[in-house]
């Protein structure tokens, strides 16, 4: 009897292994075409095309049936395949010329470092992400890979231009992202065609030393990374305007951006050796993760996956990825200063400002979610005094500290 039980268990393990390992690598033509670029390069997602504007979707990989959406969530799936009309990226025009200097990107995003004729740095990066690259190699050949790739559907692919308007209205530095369609043409370097051609991408400022003394970055004497900032701060060689940083962090929470680790920031250092925050890469803004059975369980295990909903009921999730910087910079801020910061952000992000910002969505996207997202943000902005109190309680503060550390 015992031998039979062991035999059955062994068979079940083998069957599970086949499901997890073999099947995702045999019956995966749709997934392969979506992520190896063949669908995109064939022009499958292009609806209308011209030299100046193209109408296209990003990917239909995230379109799923009832069972999958019940398990993994509806998310922002429909936004990824909706055709939108975007300007065609011009590598060269009458006023500027952009050249690729380096292929970059993190684990999930394809990006290129660009330079204009004045030597200023920009980044051109993909809207779609391949989240499978965040997995260990041995898991990249299993069904976990497909699951991870699918969860990019929780991202709002068009959030960047809305956040740009909101940030500038709030007086926060923005990389000024713009959405473009990269047309398959002779202007695309041959060695990069597979990565670039027929792709919707974001062009944005890359704050670095090339922007030294420039108005857009606060006319800095130098621009440094978070690692360098922390080292110089620890050595007593610079100060940090922590009130500006706290203001940015409340803005992060308002827009639902939970992924604010150190690499998402640069620092503009002025002539008084004071560092000012330059936030970047707000990819998680308006994130929608909570609406699937498996996702609801995942949030219980890891609360950082916060969704953009009307009630901000758990600030702890917004503080997890930002702990490296928050734990150093936020304890110096008094509870009174937190409330002043919240009041200031509420004043700057008025209802009319919010409504105008969401008009930055391409029209088909605005028609689907623009007014709804605007109403959600209005409600979240109204909760910032409570949020500020909660953050203040997390980081013990002293009323004697000023706005610099």
N, C-alpha and C positions, 0 to 999 in steps of 0.2 A: 504493500500500500504506500509506504513511504517513498519507494522508488518511483511509483507512478506519479506521486505529487511532485517530486523533484523533476521528473521528465516533463510534466505539464508546465511547471514554472520555467524550465529551460526553453521550451517551445515559445512560451509567451515572451520571454526576454528576446529571443531571436526575431519573433514577429515585430516586436517593438523596435528592435534595431533596424529591421528592414524599413519600417515606416519612417523612422527618424533619419536614416542615412541614405538608403537607396532611392526611395520614391521621390524625395525632393530633387534628386539629381537626374531622374529619368523623365518624369512628367512635369517638366518645368520650362517648356518652350516659351510660355508667356513671360515668365519671370526673366529668363535669359535675354529675350528680345528687348525687354524694358531696360535692363541694366548693362547690357554690352553695347548699347548705342545703336543697334541695327534698326529698331523701330524709328528712332529719331532720325538717323541718317537717311532712311528711305523716304522721309518726308511724310510719314503716316499721320502726324498730328497737325500738319499744315492745312488750313482751310482756304485762306487767300494769301497771295504773296505779291510783293512789289519790291522795288529798290529802297523804298522809304518806310513802309509799314507792312507788317505781316500779322495775320490772324492765325493763331495756333494754340493748342493746349500743351500742357507740360507732359502728362503721362496718363494713360488709362489703367495703369497697373493697380491703382488703389480702388477701382470700381469693383465692388463685391456684392454678393447676394445677401439674403436675409439672415441666414445662419451665421455667416462670417461676421456680419455687422453686429449681430446679437452677442457674439463671443468677444469680438475685438473692437467694437465700437463703430459708430457712424463717422465720428471725427469730422475732418474737413475734406472727406473723400471727393465730393463732387467738384470742389474747387480746382483740383489737380487736372481734371480733363476738360474743364470748361474752356472753349476757345476765347482768347482775349486778343485784342489788337494792340500791338506794341511797336515802337519805332525800331527800325533795323539799326543795329550797331554800326557806326561809321568809324572805321579804323583811321581814316584820314578825311578831313574836310578843309574848308577855307580857313578855319580859325585854329585848328589843332591837329595833332598827330599822336597816336598812341602806339607804343611798341611793347611787345611782350619781352620782359627781361628774365622771367623765371616761372617755372611750373611749381605751384605750391599746393596748398590744401591740407586739411587735417585728415582724420581717419574717414570722414563721411562726405566731405565736400570737395569738389574739384575747383581749384582756383588758379588764377594766373596773376603774377605781379606785373603791372604795367607802369610805364613812365611816359609823361608827355614831353613836348619840346622844351619846356622850362625845367625839366628834371624832377617834377613833382610826382610822387608815387600814388598809384591807384591799385585797386584790386578788382578783378573780374571773377566772380564766383558763381557757381551753379546754384539754382534755386532748389532743385531736387537733390536729395541726399541718398547715399547708399549706406544705410545703418549697419549692414552686414559687416562692414570693415571694422566696426567697433568690437566684434566678437573675436575670441581666440581662434586661431587657425582651424583647430579640430572641430569647432562648432560651425564654421562657415560652410561645411559640407552636410549639414543636417537641416531638419525642418525648422530649427531655431532661426536659421538664416532668413527664411521666408517670413517668419513672424516678425523679426526685427525690421526687415525691409518694409513690411506692411505698416509698421507703426509710425513711419514718417508721415502718414496720412493725418496724424494729430497736429501737424504743423500747418499754419496758415501761410501758404506760399506767397501771398501778396501783402503780408503785414508790413514789410520794410518801409514802403513809401508812406504808409499811414503813420508809422512810428516816427518817421523823419519829420513830418509836419507837427506832430505832437511835441516832439523833443525841442524843435526850434521855437515853438510857441512858449514852451516852458523855460526857455533860456538854457537848455542843455545842449552840449556839443552833439552834432550828428555827422556821421560819415556821408550824408547826403546820397543815399542809395537811389539808383534809377534802374528800372527794368528795361531790358533790351532783348530783342531777338537777334541771335548771331546767325546771320545768313551763310549758307554754304557757298562760298565764292572764292575767287583767286586771292582775295585779301587775307583769308584764313591760312596761316602757315601750315604747310602740308603735314608736318610732324604732329600737329595738334588738332587736325580735322576730326578725328574720331572722338575727341573730348569736347570739341567746341561747336562743330557745325550743327545747324538747325536746333539750337538750344536756347532756352530762355534763361538769362543770367542777370546778375546784379552788378552794376558798376558803382564803386564807392571809393571815397578817399581812404587812403592808407596812412594814418597819422604816424609819421616817422620824422627823421632828421631833415628830410627834404622840405618839410613844412615849417621849419624853424623861422620865426619872425613873421609868419603868415597870419592874417586876421582870422581865418577860419578855425585855427587851433588856438586862438588867444594870444597870438604873437609871442610864442615861447622862446626862451633862450635855448632850450633843448627839449626833446621828447624822449621819454624813457619808458621801459616796460614796468610791469608791476613788481617783478623780481628785483629790478634795480631800485625802484622806489622804496621797497621795504628795507633793502640793505642800506640805502642812504639815510632813511628815516631812523633806523636803528643806530646808525653811526652818528646821528645828530647833525648831519650835513644838510638836510632839508627839513622843511615843515610840510604838512599836508593840510589843505583846506578841507577839513572833515565835514563841515556843514554842507559844502557842495557835494561831497560824496554821499552823505545821508539823503540829500535832496534827490540825487540820482537813484538811490536805492528805493526810496518811496515811489518814484516813477516806475522802477522795475516792477514793483509789486502791483501797482495800479494796472499796468498793461499785461500782467500775468507772466512776466519773463522770469523763470525760476533758475535759469542757467547762467549765473553771473560770476563765474570763476575768474581767477586772476588774469588769464590770457584774453579775457573779454574787455580789458581796459588798457589804455596807454595813459601817460601822465605828462602834462604840459608844465614845465618848470619855468617860472618867470625870473625876473632880475633880482627878486628878493629871496630866491631859493625856496619858493613855495610851490608845491605841486598841486595841480588842478586836474580833476578826472576827465578823461576822454573815453567815454563808453563806446563799445563797438559790438557788432554781431548780435543783434537782438532777434535771433532766429526763433526763439520760443515765445515771442509775443503772441497773444491771443490763442495760446495752445489749448487744444480740446482733447482730453485724454480719458475722461472719467466715464464715458458712456458705453462701455462694454463690460461683460461679466468678468473676463480675465483681467481687464484693466482696473476694475474696482478692487479686485483682490491685490493687484500689484501696488496700488496706492497705499493699502494697509501695511504692506511690507516696506515700501519706500515712499514717504509722503512728499518727496520733492517734485513728483509729477503733477503739479498743480494745473488746474484748468481755468480758463478765462470765463468765469461765471459771475453772476451778480453779487453774490456774498463772498467776501474774503473771510473764510471761517477758520483757516489754519495757516498762520504766517510761518510756522516752523519749516514748512516745505520750501519757502522762498529763501531761507537763510542757510540751507545745507551747502549748496555749491559755492556760496559767497563767503563761507566761514573764514577762509584764509585771510581775506582783506577785512571783513566785518569785525573779526575778533580783535584786530589791531586798531582799527580806525573808529569804530562806533562807540566803544565804552567811554570815550572822552566827552560825549555829547550829553548835556543835561536834558531832563524831561521837558523843561520849559523850552529849550531850543528845538527839540523834536516837534513840539506843537507849532512853534513859529514856522518851521520848515514845511509842515503839513499845510498850514494856512496859506503859505506862499504858493505852494503847488496847486492848491484848490483855486486860488485866485487866477493863476495863469492859465489853468485848463478849464475855462468856463464852458458852459453848454454849447455856445456858438462855436467856440474853438474846436471842441470835440466833433461836432457835426461836420464842420468844414474839413477836418483832418481825414475823416473816413471817405470823403469824396475823392481822395487820392487813389482809392481802389479803381482798377479798370471797371468800366460800366457794368459788364455782366456779373462781376464779383460784388460790386456795390448793391446791385439789385437783389442779390441773394442774401447777403449778410450785413451790408453796411449799416442800415438803420438799427438792426438788432445789436450789433457790436457797439454802436454809439451809445445806446441806452444802457448796455452793461457797463461801459466805462464810466458813464455819468454816475451810476450807482456806486461803483468802486471808488471813484474820487471822493464821493460823499462820506466814505468810511475811513478816510486817511487819518483823521485825528485819533480814532480808536487804534488803527494799525500802528501809528507812531507811538502811542502809549505802550502797546504790546512789545514793539521792538526795543523801546527804552527799558522795559522790564527785563528783557532777555540779556541786554548788555548793561550791567550796573553802571550808572552814570553819576557824575558829580556836578553840582550846580556852579562850581567855580571854574569849570573849563570853558574856554572861548571857542571860536570857530576854527582854530588851527591847533594842530598837534605837533 
